[in-house]
Amino acid sequence: MSSSAPLADPRDGSFKRQASSFREVISHSHPVFKPAASRYWLYVSLACPWAHRALITRALKGLTSVIGVSVVHWHMDSKGWRFLPFESQETDNRNLCFGPSGGVKCLPHSKPTNGVTSESYRAGIDGTIDHNYHLSRLSELYYKADSNYGGRFTVPVLWDLETQTIVNNESSEIIRILNSGVFDEFADTDTPSINLVPQELEKEIDEVNEWVYDNINNGVYKTGFAGKQEVYEREAANVFAHLQKVENILEKKYAKLIENYGEKAAPSKFFIVGEQLTEADVRLYTTIVRFDPVYVQHFKCNISTIRDGFKMLDLWLRNIYWNFEPFSSTTNFDHIKLHYTRSHAQINPLGITPLGPKPDIGPL
């Protein structure tokens, strides 16, 4: 299926996410997919929280010069994701693909969207071309990998330029591949080494990821795409119950950090698991940074905003956004707001994009 947006199951009104189809890894021992610089490519949407995970991890690991990026247009129509037309671009500058967000500039605030339409093809603003094959649709890339492919055409896609196929299209596995160390020998030397899944924290990271994914990351989708009132109310209540769970964890943690290190040093150790940035922060961030700008109004997650109802979670969000450049440089509020409000006709049939909230994210 390649519909413009997933729909609720008509039998019970609930939203069910499709499992990913390509699940290979990259390693020195793999018979095909071995680590190398400039061999692999990411196809992403800046609006998509799952693709955003991969972009953040790529930047944190110093791999922006190792793995290139192509960015689909923010608007997803009935045929799925599309690239900017190759014919409309004067140059095919691959150097732009090796920045944090693939050559599309990310700002700490969204711009007025009056006059911007789904047919706006502004290079470096609405998306990019497909730099490798000049394809018009992401679906064409899937069919290039498997001519009999029958699933939805999702992002992110980790692509192998050598064998011309998809290595993996499951975001949780892609970020583990990027973090695994297989590309460390090619990484940017000026990027501090970071392991997002240190062995001593792995069990706790996995446990947090599991309930955050089901109840928050995917919970906002189960709320927004609910097909029945009772399903929506159940899912919305569940999202906020688990946001409160995160809030309680962070509140206790911050108080302990102040006690141990003082108020000035506490923010530098203020993370979900342990006292360092981990994969748990990356995976939660991509939902929370979208919450106030789109999920509150578009997915009807409006019991509260993050900034008004969850003081510690908001502090954690602002701390990460403003103090860790790989997060801010890959967060595009224009793509986020335009995509959700103009791609889901069954939720927002008039395609009107709200002006607020202002600001998209609070100051540090």
C-alpha positions as CSV (number, residue, x, y, z in Angstrom):
1,M,0.0,0.0,0.0
2,S,1.3,3.5,-0.8
3,S,-1.6,5.7,0.4
4,S,-0.9,9.2,1.5
5,A,-1.3,8.3,5.1
6,P,-2.0,5.1,7.1
7,L,-5.6,4.6,8.1
8,A,-7.3,3.1,11.1
9,D,-8.5,-0.5,10.9
10,P,-12.2,-0.2,10.0
11,R,-13.0,-3.2,12.2
12,D,-12.0,-1.7,15.5
13,G,-10.9,1.9,14.7
14,S,-7.3,1.4,15.8
15,F,-4.1,2.3,14.0
16,K,-1.6,-0.5,13.3
17,R,1.9,0.2,12.0
18,Q,3.3,-1.8,9.2
19,A,6.5,-3.9,9.9
20,S,9.6,-3.0,7.9
21,S,10.7,-5.3,5.1
22,F,14.5,-4.8,4.7
23,R,16.4,-5.8,7.8
24,E,20.1,-6.4,6.9
25,V,23.1,-5.0,8.8
26,I,26.5,-3.6,7.9
27,S,29.5,-5.3,9.4
28,H,33.0,-6.4,8.5
29,S,31.8,-10.0,8.7
30,H,28.7,-9.5,6.5
31,P,29.1,-11.3,3.1
32,V,27.7,-8.3,1.2
33,F,27.3,-5.1,3.2
34,K,30.7,-4.2,4.5
35,P,31.6,-0.8,6.0
36,A,33.1,1.8,3.6
37,A,33.0,5.5,3.1
38,S,30.7,7.0,0.4
39,R,29.1,3.5,-0.3
40,Y,25.9,4.0,1.7
41,W,23.2,6.7,1.4
42,L,20.2,7.8,3.5
43,Y,16.8,8.7,2.1
44,V,14.8,10.7,4.6
45,S,12.0,13.0,5.3
46,L,12.7,15.9,7.6
47,A,9.1,15.7,8.8
48,C,9.2,12.1,9.8
49,P,10.3,11.3,13.4
50,W,11.6,7.9,12.4
51,A,13.8,9.3,9.7
52,H,14.9,12.1,12.0
53,R,16.3,9.5,14.4
54,A,18.7,8.4,11.7
55,L,19.8,11.9,10.8
56,I,20.5,12.8,14.4
57,T,22.5,9.6,14.9
58,R,24.5,10.1,11.7
59,A,25.5,13.6,12.8
60,L,26.3,12.6,16.4
61,K,28.6,9.8,15.1
62,G,30.4,12.2,12.8
63,L,29.2,10.5,9.6
64,T,27.9,13.4,7.7
65,S,30.9,13.2,5.3
66,V,30.6,9.4,5.1
67,I,27.0,8.8,4.3
68,G,25.1,11.2,2.0
69,V,21.5,12.2,2.2
70,S,18.6,12.9,-0.1
71,V,15.5,14.6,1.3
72,V,12.0,14.0,0.0
73,H,9.5,16.8,-0.4
74,W,7.5,17.6,2.7
75,H,4.2,16.8,1.0
76,M,3.2,13.1,0.8
77,D,0.4,12.6,-1.8
78,S,-1.6,9.5,-2.8
79,K,1.5,8.0,-4.4
80,G,3.7,8.5,-1.4
81,W,6.9,10.4,-1.0
82,R,8.5,12.3,-3.9
83,F,11.7,14.1,-4.7
84,L,12.1,17.5,-6.3
85,P,12.1,17.2,-10.1
86,F,15.6,16.8,-11.4
87,E,14.9,19.0,-14.4
88,S,13.9,21.9,-12.1
89,Q,17.4,22.1,-10.5
90,E,20.2,23.9,-12.2
91,T,23.0,21.7,-10.6
92,D,23.3,18.3,-9.0
93,N,25.6,19.4,-6.1
94,R,26.4,16.3,-4.2
95,N,28.5,18.2,-1.7
96,L,25.3,19.6,-0.2
97,C,24.2,16.0,0.7
98,F,26.9,15.7,3.3
99,G,25.6,18.3,5.7
100,P,23.5,17.3,8.8
101,S,20.2,17.7,7.0
102,G,21.2,16.9,3.5
103,G,21.4,20.4,2.2
104,V,18.0,21.6,3.5
105,K,18.5,24.4,6.0
106,C,16.9,24.0,9.4
107,L,15.9,27.1,11.4
108,P,14.8,27.4,15.1
109,H,11.4,28.7,14.0
110,S,8.9,28.1,11.2
111,K,8.2,30.7,8.5
112,P,4.7,31.9,7.4
113,T,3.4,29.3,5.0
114,N,0.9,31.5,3.1
115,G,1.5,31.0,-0.7
116,V,3.5,27.7,-0.1
117,T,1.8,24.8,-2.0
118,S,2.4,21.1,-2.4
119,E,3.9,22.0,-5.8
120,S,6.5,24.4,-4.4
121,Y,9.9,23.0,-5.6
122,R,12.4,25.3,-3.9
123,A,15.8,23.6,-3.9
124,G,17.2,23.3,-0.4
125,I,13.9,24.4,1.1
126,D,11.1,22.0,0.1
127,G,13.5,19.0,-0.3
128,T,16.1,17.8,-2.7
129,I,16.4,15.8,-5.9
130,D,17.4,12.1,-5.8
131,H,21.1,12.7,-6.2
132,N,21.9,9.1,-7.2
133,Y,19.4,8.1,-9.9
134,H,17.3,11.2,-10.5
135,L,14.2,9.3,-9.6
136,S,10.9,11.2,-9.1
137,R,9.4,8.9,-6.4
138,L,10.7,7.0,-3.4
139,S,8.6,4.1,-4.6
140,E,10.9,3.8,-7.6
141,L,13.8,3.2,-5.3
142,Y,11.9,0.4,-3.5
143,Y,11.1,-1.2,-6.9
144,K,14.7,-0.9,-7.9
145,A,15.6,-2.9,-4.8
146,D,12.7,-5.4,-5.3
147,S,10.5,-5.3,-8.4
148,N,7.8,-7.3,-6.6
149,Y,7.7,-5.1,-3.5
150,G,4.2,-4.7,-2.2
151,G,4.4,-2.7,1.0
152,R,4.3,1.0,1.9
153,F,7.2,3.3,0.8
154,T,8.6,4.4,4.1
155,V,11.5,6.5,5.3
156,P,14.3,6.2,6.4
157,V,16.0,4.1,3.8
158,L,19.6,3.0,4.1
159,W,20.7,2.4,0.6
160,D,23.8,0.6,-0.8
161,L,25.2,2.3,-3.9
162,E,27.4,-0.6,-4.7
163,T,24.8,-3.3,-5.0
164,Q,22.0,-0.8,-5.6
165,T,19.6,-2.2,-3.1
166,I,18.1,-1.3,0.3
167,V,20.1,-2.5,3.3
168,N,17.5,-1.6,5.9
169,N,14.4,0.5,6.3
170,E,13.7,0.0,10.0
171,S,14.8,3.2,11.8
172,S,15.6,1.5,15.1
173,E,18.0,-0.9,13.4
174,I,19.5,1.8,11.2
175,I,20.5,3.9,14.2
176,R,22.0,0.8,15.8
177,I,24.0,0.2,12.6
178,L,25.3,3.8,12.6
179,N,26.1,3.6,16.3
180,S,27.8,0.2,16.1
181,G,31.3,1.6,15.3
182,V,31.6,0.0,11.9
183,F,32.0,3.5,10.4
184,D,34.2,4.9,13.1
185,E,37.4,4.7,11.0
186,F,35.9,7.0,8.4
187,A,34.2,9.4,10.8
188,D,34.9,13.1,11.0
189,T,37.9,13.6,13.3
190,D,36.6,16.8,14.8
191,T,33.4,15.1,16.1
192,P,33.8,13.9,19.7
193,S,33.4,10.1,20.0
194,I,30.1,9.1,21.4
195,N,28.5,5.7,22.1
196,L,24.7,6.0,22.3
197,V,24.3,2.5,23.6
198,P,27.1,1.9,26.2
199,Q,27.1,-1.7,27.4
200,E,26.4,-0.8,31.0
201,L,23.3,1.1,30.1
202,E,22.0,-1.1,27.2
203,K,19.4,-3.0,29.3
204,E,17.9,0.1,30.7
205,I,18.0,1.9,27.3
206,D,16.1,-1.1,25.7
207,E,13.5,-1.1,28.5
208,V,12.9,2.7,28.2
209,N,12.8,2.5,24.4
210,E,10.2,-0.3,24.5
211,W,7.5,1.6,26.5
212,V,8.4,5.0,25.0
213,Y,7.9,3.6,21.5
214,D,4.6,1.9,22.1
215,N,3.0,4.6,24.3
216,I,4.6,7.9,23.1
217,N,6.4,7.6,19.7
218,N,3.7,5.4,18.2
219,G,1.1,6.5,20.8
220,V,0.6,9.9,19.1
221,Y,-0.1,8.1,15.8
222,K,-2.6,5.7,17.5
223,T,-4.3,8.8,18.9
224,G,-4.3,10.9,15.7
225,F,-5.4,8.1,13.4
226,A,-8.0,6.6,15.7
227,G,-11.2,5.8,13.8
228,K,-13.6,5.8,16.7
229,Q,-14.2,8.2,19.6
230,E,-13.6,5.6,22.3
231,V,-10.3,4.5,20.7
232,Y,-9.1,8.1,20.5
233,E,-9.9,8.8,24.1
234,R,-8.2,5.6,25.3
235,E,-5.0,6.3,23.3
236,A,-4.9,10.0,24.1
237,A,-5.1,9.3,27.9
238,N,-2.4,6.6,27.5
239,V,0.0,9.1,25.8
240,F,-0.4,11.6,28.6
241,A,-0.1,9.0,31.3
242,H,3.3,8.0,29.8
243,L,4.4,11.6,29.3
244,Q,3.8,12.0,33.0
245,K,5.9,8.9,33.6
246,V,8.8,10.5,31.8
247,E,8.2,13.7,33.7
248,N,8.4,11.9,37.0
249,I,11.6,10.2,36.0
250,L,13.2,13.5,34.9
251,E,12.0,15.3,38.0
252,K,13.7,12.9,40.4
253,K,16.8,12.8,38.2
254,Y,17.2,16.5,38.0
255,A,16.8,16.9,41.8
256,K,19.5,14.3,42.3
257,L,21.8,16.0,39.8
258,I,21.5,19.3,41.5
259,E,22.2,17.6,44.8
260,N,25.3,15.9,43.4
261,Y,26.7,18.5,41.0
262,G,25.0,21.8,41.7
263,E,22.5,23.7,39.6
264,K,25.1,25.0,37.1
265,A,26.4,21.6,36.1
266,A,23.1,19.6,36.3
267,P,22.0,20.3,32.7
268,S,25.1,18.8,31.2
269,K,24.1,15.4,32.8
270,F,20.4,15.7,32.3
271,F,19.3,12.7,30.2
272,I,16.8,10.0,30.2
273,V,19.1,7.1,31.1
274,G,22.3,7.5,33.1
275,E,24.2,10.8,33.0
276,Q,25.1,10.9,29.3
277,L,23.3,11.3,26.0
278,T,22.0,7.9,24.8
279,E,19.8,6.4,22.2
280,A,16.9,6.8,24.6
281,D,17.2,10.6,24.3
282,V,17.4,10.4,20.5
283,R,14.3,8.3,20.2
284,L,12.2,10.3,22.6
285,Y,13.3,13.7,21.2
286,T,11.9,13.3,17.7
287,T,8.4,12.9,19.2
288,I,8.6,15.6,21.9
289,V,10.0,18.3,19.5
290,R,7.0,17.7,17.3
291,F,4.5,17.6,20.1
292,D,3.5,21.2,20.6
293,P,3.9,22.3,16.9
294,V,1.8,19.5,15.4
295,Y,0.6,16.6,17.7
296,V,-1.4,18.9,20.0
297,Q,-3.7,20.2,17.3
298,H,-3.3,17.8,14.4
299,F,-3.4,14.5,16.3
300,K,-5.7,15.9,19.0
301,C,-3.1,15.3,21.7
302,N,-4.4,18.5,23.4
303,I,-4.9,17.6,27.0
304,S,-1.8,19.8,27.5
305,T,1.2,21.1,25.7
306,I,4.7,20.0,26.7
307,R,5.7,23.5,27.6
308,D,2.7,24.1,29.9
309,G,2.1,20.7,31.4
310,F,5.5,19.0,31.7
311,K,8.1,21.4,33.2
312,M,11.0,18.9,33.4
313,L,10.3,17.3,30.0
314,D,10.3,20.8,28.4
315,L,13.6,21.6,30.2
316,W,15.1,18.4,28.9
317,L,13.9,19.2,25.3
318,R,15.3,22.7,25.3
319,N,18.5,21.5,26.8
320,I,19.1,19.0,24.1
321,Y,17.9,21.2,21.2
322,W,20.0,24.2,22.1
323,N,23.1,22.4,23.5
324,F,23.6,19.6,21.0
325,E,23.9,20.9,17.4
326,P,23.0,17.5,15.7
327,F,19.5,17.9,17.1
328,S,18.9,21.5,16.1
329,S,20.6,21.2,12.7
330,T,18.3,18.3,11.7
331,T,15.0,19.7,13.1
332,N,13.0,21.5,10.4
333,F,9.8,23.0,11.8
334,D,8.6,24.0,8.4
335,H,8.7,20.5,7.0
336,I,7.2,19.1,10.2
337,K,4.2,21.5,10.2
338,L,3.6,21.5,6.4
339,H,3.8,17.7,6.1
340,Y,1.4,16.8,8.8
341,T,-1.2,19.5,8.1
342,R,-1.2,19.1,4.3
343,S,-0.6,15.4,3.7
344,H,-3.4,13.9,5.9
345,A,-6.6,14.9,4.1
346,Q,-8.7,12.7,6.3
347,I,-7.6,14.6,9.4
348,N,-7.3,18.2,7.9
349,P,-9.2,18.2,4.6
350,L,-8.7,22.0,4.0
351,G,-4.9,21.7,4.4
352,I,-4.7,24.8,6.5
353,T,-1.5,25.1,8.5
354,P,-1.8,26.8,12.0
355,L,0.5,29.7,12.7
356,G,1.3,28.6,16.2
357,P,2.7,27.7,18.6
358,K,5.1,30.7,19.0
359,P,7.9,30.0,19.4
360,D,8.2,26.5,18.0
361,I,10.6,25.7,20.8
362,G,11.3,27.8,23.8
363,P,14.7,29.5,24.5
364,L,17.2,27.7,26.6
